[in-house]
Amino acid sequence: MKIKTGDTVRVMRGKDAGKEGKVIKVLFNTDKVIVEGVNMIKKHQKPSNTNPQGGIVDKEAAIHVSNVMLLDPETNKPSRIGSDVKDGKKVRVAKKSGAVIEGAKPSKDDKKAKDDSDKDAK
């Protein structure tokens, strides 16, 4: 799947067509994404320790990945995505402008470096 967590996308089909938002979660096994503020549903929440009141909660529902398009970082318009090898690394490239799309999610190495710096600070 070419869309990653943290990407900004525009919904192309469905009741929320034209809305833009950030991808919160990618569901690989069903080819769906959850986009912030898009495809809102009402969930009837039972009272629990975390939500003692319960009630009806607005929540984002998953939308199929074929119904969203990644926004080109240069033109801010929807674009298809290709891949290219730059400096020995495979990167995502917007087909419309040829701009490299930066990875939205930090890699495992970045997380390890951050954890090490946190331990040093203590």
C-alpha positions as CSV (number, residue, x, y, z in Angstrom):
1,M,0.0,0.0,0.0
2,K,1.4,3.4,-1.0
3,I,-0.3,5.5,1.7
4,K,1.3,5.6,5.1
5,T,0.3,6.8,8.5
6,G,0.7,10.6,8.8
7,D,0.1,11.3,5.0
8,T,-2.3,14.1,4.1
9,V,-5.0,12.7,1.7
10,R,-8.1,13.9,-0.1
11,V,-11.2,11.8,-0.3
12,M,-12.2,11.3,-3.9
13,R,-15.4,9.3,-3.6
14,G,-18.3,8.8,-1.2
15,K,-20.3,11.1,1.1
16,D,-17.1,12.9,2.2
17,A,-15.7,13.6,-1.3
18,G,-13.5,16.6,-1.3
19,K,-12.5,16.6,2.4
20,E,-8.9,16.5,3.3
21,G,-7.3,15.0,6.4
22,K,-4.3,13.2,7.9
23,V,-4.2,9.4,7.9
24,I,-4.4,8.2,11.5
25,K,-4.2,4.5,10.9
26,V,-3.6,2.1,8.0
27,L,-5.5,-1.3,8.1
28,F,-3.3,-3.5,5.8
29,N,-5.4,-6.6,5.9
30,T,-8.6,-4.9,4.6
31,D,-6.9,-2.2,2.4
32,K,-8.5,0.6,4.4
33,V,-7.4,3.8,6.1
34,I,-8.8,5.9,8.9
35,V,-8.6,9.6,8.1
36,E,-8.9,12.4,10.7
37,G,-12.3,14.1,10.5
38,V,-13.6,12.0,7.6
39,N,-16.4,9.3,7.5
40,M,-17.6,10.1,11.0
41,I,-20.0,7.7,12.6
42,K,-22.0,7.7,15.9
43,K,-20.8,4.9,18.3
44,H,-23.0,3.9,21.2
45,Q,-20.5,3.6,24.0
46,K,-21.3,1.5,27.1
47,P,-20.2,3.1,30.4
48,S,-16.7,1.9,31.4
49,N,-13.8,2.9,33.7
50,T,-12.3,5.2,31.0
51,N,-15.7,6.7,30.0
52,P,-18.0,6.4,33.1
53,Q,-20.8,8.4,31.5
54,G,-21.1,6.3,28.3
55,G,-23.4,7.7,25.6
56,I,-23.1,8.4,21.9
57,V,-19.5,9.2,20.7
58,D,-18.5,10.6,17.2
59,K,-15.7,8.4,15.8
60,E,-13.8,8.1,12.4
61,A,-14.6,5.0,10.5
62,A,-12.4,3.3,7.9
63,I,-12.5,4.2,4.2
64,H,-11.2,2.1,1.4
65,V,-7.7,3.2,0.2
66,S,-8.9,3.4,-3.5
67,N,-11.3,6.2,-2.5
68,V,-8.5,8.5,-1.3
69,M,-5.5,10.1,-3.0
70,L,-2.3,11.5,-1.5
71,L,-1.8,15.2,-1.8
72,D,1.3,16.4,-3.8
73,P,3.6,18.3,-1.4
74,E,4.4,21.0,-4.0
75,T,1.0,21.7,-5.6
76,N,-1.3,20.5,-2.8
77,K,-3.4,18.7,-5.4
78,P,-4.2,14.9,-5.5
79,S,-1.6,12.9,-7.2
80,R,-0.8,9.3,-8.0
81,I,2.3,7.8,-6.4
82,G,5.3,6.1,-7.9
83,S,8.6,5.0,-6.5
84,D,12.2,5.9,-7.4
85,V,15.6,5.1,-6.0
86,K,17.5,8.1,-4.7
87,D,20.8,7.8,-2.9
88,G,20.4,4.0,-2.7
89,K,17.0,4.3,-0.9
90,K,13.6,3.6,-2.4
91,V,11.4,6.8,-2.1
92,R,7.8,7.7,-3.0
93,V,7.4,10.2,-5.8
94,A,4.4,12.2,-6.8
95,K,3.5,11.5,-10.4
96,K,2.1,15.0,-11.0
97,S,5.2,17.1,-10.0
98,G,7.9,14.5,-9.5
99,A,8.4,15.7,-5.9
100,V,9.8,13.3,-3.4
101,I,7.2,12.5,-0.7
102,E,8.9,12.4,2.7
103,G,8.2,9.5,5.0
104,A,5.5,10.6,7.5
105,K,6.3,8.0,10.1
106,P,9.7,7.8,11.9
107,S,11.7,4.7,11.3
108,K,12.7,2.2,14.0
109,D,16.2,3.6,14.1
110,D,14.8,7.1,14.9
111,K,12.8,5.6,17.7
112,K,15.8,3.8,19.1
113,A,17.9,7.0,19.0
114,K,15.2,8.9,20.8
115,D,14.9,6.2,23.5
116,D,18.7,6.3,24.0
117,S,18.7,10.1,24.3
118,D,15.9,9.9,26.8
119,K,17.9,7.4,28.9
120,D,21.0,9.7,28.8
121,A,18.9,12.7,30.0
122,K,17.8,10.8,33.1
